[in-house]
Amino acid sequence: MQLDARKAGEVAAKSRPASLAQARDATPGILPGDHALFLSESVEGLNEGAHFLDRLSATERQRLRDVGRQVTFHPGESVFAQGEPHAGIFIIEEGRVRVFYTAPSGREITLAYWTPGHFCGGPEISGGGTHIWSGEALEECRVLLVPSSALHGLVTQLPNFALCLIEGLVAKGKSYSAMAQMLGTRSVIERLAQFLINLGALYGEREGRAIVIHRRITHDQIAAMVGSTRQWVTMMLKRFQKDGVVSVTPKAIRIDRPDLLLHLVSKEN
């Protein structure tokens, strides 16, 4: 899996679109960018669920929109909250949604950042139960809320939509399985290294042997993604910087030694 990440990083860095290449002179992007993002051993499959409705015909898509309701959320606004009753699913049309779990202690772990085309609000989809995690808008966000009762009707009346929903649920299952595998089998320092490798594969630009990621990300965001604390992330990034591996500025993350990060995540495998 680490060799795949290396290849992905090289390909992504060589084929970076012009819009991202211009990021040096513009405001750096905010995670997650155009791709969904969750803790995983590679970047493959991160955006798989964004196309779960592709098989629908124009008529079927209109039927879906007719039974749904467009809702707009402002940055930081709750899309759904842990412990609230399920009301349906939210199909993201514009903007990005962070999904996270809050422990009784108040500590949060980010499950995923979802982008347009993905849905959130599961795992319940047909009514009943309560949300077991929360979702919040990262920016101005427009979603199509499809109520549980409408979902039930679509599934029974439109076999094509039922297949779409199954494919969407499969993608969700894979994403949370990938995260569980990382949390259960990798040390926290390996998770941090792999997360940085994945960011480089998705958004990095080559500068000599270094990879520069023009994305704004806080230590709190990194900690919530890798399952650690802000203090530990700050300490490790300072150590990485002292060793000449990674440096972080308010505008970018610079991976000066991608080879050392790859060695870190593969040394025990």
SULKAQUI-V455382 format. One line per field, one symbol per residue. ss: DSSP state (A for helix, B for strand, O for the rest). psi: psi as a letter, one per 30 degrees, with the letter a starting at -180 (. if undefined). burial: 1 if it has 24 or more other ideal C-beta (glycine too) atoms within 12 Angstrom, else 0. A space follows every 10 residues. Layout:
# SULKAQUI-V455382
ss->???
psi->???
burial->???
This chain:
# SULKAQUI-V455382
ss->OAAAAAAAAA AAAAOOOAAA AAAAAOOOBB OOOOOOBOOO OOOOOOOAAA AOOOOOOAAA AAAAAAAOBB BBBOOOOBBB OOOOBOOBBB BBBBOOBBBB BBOOOOOBBB BBBBOOOOBB OOOOOOOOOB OOOBBBBOOO BBBBBBBAAA AAAAAAAOAA AAAAAAAAAA AAAAAAAAAA AAAAAOOAAA AAAAAAAAAA AAABBBBOOB BBBOBBOOAA AAAAAAOOOA AAAAAAAAAA AAOOOBBBOO OOBBBOOAAA AAAAAAOOO
psi->eeeeeeeeee eeeegkleee fgfeglkklk kgbfklklkl flfkgegeff gfgffkleee eeeeeeflkk kkklkfkkel kkflkkfalj jkekakkkkl kklfffkkkk eljklkflll fafkfgllll kgllkkkfak kkljjjleee eeeeeffjee eeeeeeeeee eeeeefeeee eeeffkleee eeeeeeeeee eeglkkjbfl kkjikkklee eeefefhale eeeeeeeeee eefgekkklf flkjjfieee eeeefffg.
burial->1101110111 0110010001 0010000111 1111111111 1110111111 0110010000 0001001100 1010000111 0100011111 1110111111 1000000111 1111111111 1100110000 1011111110 1111111101 1001100100 1101101110 1101110110 0110010111 1111111111 1111110001 1111111010 1111111100 0010011001 0000111100 0111111100 110110000
